[in-house]
């Protein structure tokens, strides 16, 4: 891919990242909502994240191959069309209150996002100098997480407006609650369809990735790529745990409007992205930012596990333990932007396949929240279950300190 700067592609990709954030982080509000209308326990409710994120693993390589055939513009349009279909599937799901249909709709949404993510992330990395790639991804992340701040607030304001008492009632009117999903997801489907038409008829230049003349298994010869995928697996897992379980956690503590708590986590991520834009690479390297992020994550997890669940924080009027869950957003913000350029460095003709491998690592967002839910169920203590994240941050720490430097699997590599 040619490293030329172009304002129009950056603006269009920025729109896509806003869509990523809005659709993705709407799940944090959707989980406690579906828990009520579908009569689920906490563990079952977390299958919302599983259905959404497992699409990245199942569909990443097929979508990468599809992009090679359709090209960038048509592939992005197809992704938006699939997302529109996924949003429309919420209509029969809401009428039937069938949880499996909700999960199918989320899987289709995730599949559409897989196409967009597979194309857009390496595009942002390669459009300019590799040393400043984390800064460019941070700009996109700022857009993404700003949408993540808005999504729970919009959900709470427009769907739960006047329904809080019904949602928290001993015997809620689940049919009425479910029907509240129809209008917003219909509007979402229409917006996504219009964006699809915009992409098809826009002057967005066609982007051609280098053709990989070798067998795709050769990407496993790059340890810094493979280990980058491992680090991303654990990163996406803890990112989703921090963003999508905070509502459930707040619900267990009796916090009012717990469906809006994801916005707190996203707000801290926005702060982290702003720091990344200001500091990388002028004041801090991508590697150093990754190490600091992992250490902050471990520190905040200690705060989650060992701080009060009853005393409200002076600034937020929510318990300190919940505040520390939200602060994980600050620790998480720069992990994705720093791992991508480090993992894709020097892949050359293998970049497209390497990108697909990194996208597959988003499976961490499907599997680790389920592990968190099961651990919380076994311990009968969601607060202590957050310590599972220590494993995630240790893997991220190792990638920042050592693994990203590995150019060969041999001891001397």
VENCOR-V608562 format. One record per residue. N is the residue number from 0. RES is the residue in one letter. SS is DSSP state (H for helix, E for strand, - for the rest). PHI is phi in degrees with one decimal (none if undefined). Layout:
# VENCOR-V608562
n: {N N}
res: {RES RES}
ss: {SS SS}
phi: {PHI PHI}
This chain:
# VENCOR-V608562
n: {0 1 2 3 4 5 6 7 8 9 10 11 12 13 14 15 16 17 18 19 20 21 22 23 24 25 26 27 28 29 30 31 32 33 34 35 36 37 38 39 40 41 42 43 44 45 46 47 48 49 50 51 52 53 54 55 56 57 58 59 60 61 62 63 64 65 66 67 68 69 70 71 72 73 74 75 76 77 78 79 80 81 82 83 84 85 86 87 88 89 90 91 92 93 94 95 96 97 98 99 100 101 102 103 104 105 106 107 108 109 110 111 112 113 114 115 116 117 118 119 120 121 122 123 124 125 126 127 128 129 130 131 132 133 134 135 136 137 138 139 140 141 142 143 144 145 146 147 148 149 150 151 152 153 154 155 156 157 158 159 160 161 162 163 164 165 166 167 168 169 170 171 172 173 174 175 176 177 178 179 180 181 182 183 184 185 186 187 188 189 190 191 192 193 194 195 196 197 198 199 200 201 202 203 204 205 206 207 208 209 210 211 212 213 214 215 216 217 218 219 220 221 222 223 224 225 226 227 228 229 230 231 232 233 234 235 236 237 238 239 240 241 242 243 244 245 246 247 248 249 250 251 252 253 254 255 256 257 258 259 260 261 262 263 264 265 266 267 268 269 270 271 272 273 274 275 276 277 278 279 280 281 282 283 284 285 286 287 288 289 290 291 292 293 294 295 296 297 298 299 300 301 302 303 304 305 306 307 308 309 310 311 312 313 314 315 316 317 318 319 320 321 322 323 324 325 326 327 328 329 330 331 332 333 334 335 336 337 338 339 340 341 342 343 344 345 346 347 348 349 350 351 352 353 354 355 356 357 358 359 360 361 362 363 364 365 366 367 368 369 370 371 372 373 374 375 376 377 378 379 380 381 382 383 384 385 386 387 388 389 390 391 392 393 394 395 396 397 398 399 400 401 402 403 404 405 406 407 408 409 410 411 412}
res: {X X X X X X X X X X X X X X X X X X X X X X X X X X X X X X X X X X X X X X X X X X X X X X X X X X X X X X X X X X X X X X X X X X X X X X X X X X X X X X X X X X X X X X X X X X X X X X X X X X X X X X X X X X X X X X X X X X X X X X X X X X X X X X X X X X X X X X X X X X X X X X X X X X X X X X X X X X X X X X X X X X X X X X X X X X X X X X X X X X X X X X X X X X X X X X X X X X X X X X X X X X X X X X X X X X X X X X X X X X X X X X X X X X X X X X X X X X X X X X X X X X X X X X X X X X X X X X X X X X X X X X X X X X X X X X X X X X X X X X X X X X X X X X X X X X X X X X X X X X X X X X X X X X X X X X X X X X X X X X X X X X X X X X X X X X X X X X X X X X X X X X X X X X X X X X X X X X X X X X X X X X X X X X X X X X X X X X X X X X X X X X X X X X X X X X X X X X X X X X X X X X X X X X X X X X X X X}
ss: {- - - - - - H H H H H H H H H H H H H H H H H H H - H H H H H H H H H H H - - - - H H H H - H H H H H H H H H H H H H H H H H H H H H H H H - H H H H H H H H H H H H H H H H H H H H H H H H H - - H H H H H H H H H H H H H H H H H H H H H H H H H H H H - - - H H H H H H H H H H H H H H H H H H H H H H H H H H H H H H - - - - H H H H H - - - - - H H H H H H H H H H H H H H H H H H H H H H H H H H H H - - - - - - - - - - - - - - H H H H H H - H H H H H H H H H H H H H H H H H H H H H H - H H H H H H H - - - - - H H H - H H H H H H H H H H H H H H H H H H - - - - - - H H H H H H H H H H H H H H H H H H H H H - - - - - E - - - - - - E H H H H H H H H H H H H H H H H H H H H H H H H H - - - H H H H H H H H H H H H H H H H H H H H H H H H H H H H H H H H - - H H H H H H H H H H H H H H H H H H H H - H H H - - - - - - - -}
phi: {none -70.6 -91.6 -118.2 -84.3 -146.6 -67.2 -60.9 -58.8 -64.0 -65.1 -66.1 -63.8 -61.5 -62.0 -61.9 -66.6 -64.2 -63.4 -50.3 -65.6 -64.7 -68.4 -65.9 -86.5 -66.5 -60.4 -59.8 -83.0 -69.2 -59.9 -65.6 -69.3 -67.6 -57.6 -78.4 -73.7 -105.9 56.0 -111.3 -89.6 -59.1 -63.7 -63.8 -62.4 -73.1 -68.3 -59.4 -68.1 -61.6 -62.0 -72.4 -83.8 -67.3 -59.7 -62.4 -72.7 -68.7 -105.1 -59.6 -66.6 -59.0 -71.5 -63.7 -64.6 -63.7 -62.1 -63.3 -87.5 -87.5 88.5 -62.5 -63.8 -66.4 -64.9 -63.4 -62.3 -63.0 -60.5 -65.8 -63.7 -64.2 -64.7 -61.7 -62.5 -59.9 -64.2 -65.3 -65.6 -66.6 -67.3 -64.1 -64.5 -67.3 -66.3 -90.2 55.1 -91.7 -60.6 -62.4 -71.2 -59.9 -65.4 -63.2 -61.8 -65.8 -65.0 -65.7 -58.8 -63.5 -65.5 -61.3 -65.3 -59.7 -61.8 -64.1 -66.3 -61.3 -86.0 -80.3 -64.7 -65.6 -60.4 -67.0 -64.4 -93.9 -75.4 -146.6 -59.8 -63.2 -66.7 -108.2 -61.4 -62.6 -66.7 -66.0 -66.4 -63.5 -61.7 -66.3 -65.5 -60.6 -64.4 -60.2 -78.7 -62.7 -64.6 -66.2 -69.7 -71.3 -56.1 -64.3 -68.3 -64.5 -58.5 -67.4 -72.6 -96.3 -97.5 -97.5 -58.3 80.2 -112.0 -58.2 -64.0 -65.1 -65.4 -95.5 -70.4 -64.1 -131.8 -67.5 -80.9 -66.0 -66.3 -65.7 -61.2 -61.1 -67.2 -65.9 -79.0 -64.1 -62.1 -63.7 -76.1 -67.4 -62.8 -59.9 -60.8 -64.8 -63.6 -63.4 -66.8 -63.4 -63.4 -59.7 -64.1 -60.1 -64.0 -61.2 -105.9 -83.4 -82.8 -56.4 -66.9 -69.6 -109.3 -112.5 -78.8 -58.3 -73.8 -90.1 -81.2 -108.1 -66.3 -63.2 -66.6 -63.5 -64.8 -78.4 -82.1 -105.9 -62.2 -67.6 -77.1 -61.9 -69.3 -63.9 -65.0 -62.3 -63.5 -66.1 -56.0 -73.0 -64.4 -62.4 -58.7 -74.2 -64.2 -69.3 -58.9 -66.1 -86.9 -100.7 -99.6 -62.5 -66.5 -62.9 -62.1 -62.1 -63.2 -67.8 -92.1 78.1 -76.9 -68.0 52.6 -61.8 -64.4 -90.7 -65.3 -55.9 -60.7 -64.5 -62.0 -65.4 -62.7 -66.9 -66.4 -58.9 -59.3 -63.3 -65.6 -61.2 -62.0 -62.9 -63.1 -77.3 -102.6 -100.2 -98.3 -63.5 -110.8 -147.7 -79.4 -60.7 -63.1 -66.0 -61.4 -66.4 -64.5 -60.8 -60.5 -66.0 -68.4 -62.3 -59.6 -62.1 -62.9 -66.8 -63.9 -60.9 -64.8 -60.8 -72.5 -121.7 -104.0 -68.9 -106.6 -121.9 -77.9 -72.7 -67.8 -61.0 -93.7 -113.5 61.6 -126.0 -57.6 -55.5 -59.8 -69.5 -60.5 -66.5 -61.0 -62.6 -67.7 -57.9 -58.7 -64.7 -66.6 -82.6 -53.5 -96.2 -72.3 -58.2 -62.8 -90.2 -69.4 -57.2 -65.5 -67.3 -77.3 -89.4 -60.6 67.8 -79.0 51.8 -68.1 -93.3 -60.0 -62.8 -68.7 -63.0 -61.9 -61.8 -63.4 -66.8 -64.5 -60.8 -66.2 -63.6 -54.8 -56.0 -72.2 -88.5 -91.0 -69.3 -62.0 -65.6 -62.0 -60.2 -62.5 -67.7 -64.7 -62.2 -68.3 -66.9 -82.3 54.3 -156.5 -66.3 -58.4 -72.8 -63.8 -62.5 -64.4 -53.3 -64.4 -60.2 -62.0 -61.4 -71.1 -66.4 -62.6 -62.1 -60.1 -63.9 -66.7 -69.2 -82.9 -133.8 -64.5 -69.0 -86.9 -74.2 -107.4 -152.8 -76.9 -73.2 -59.5 -89.3 -75.9}
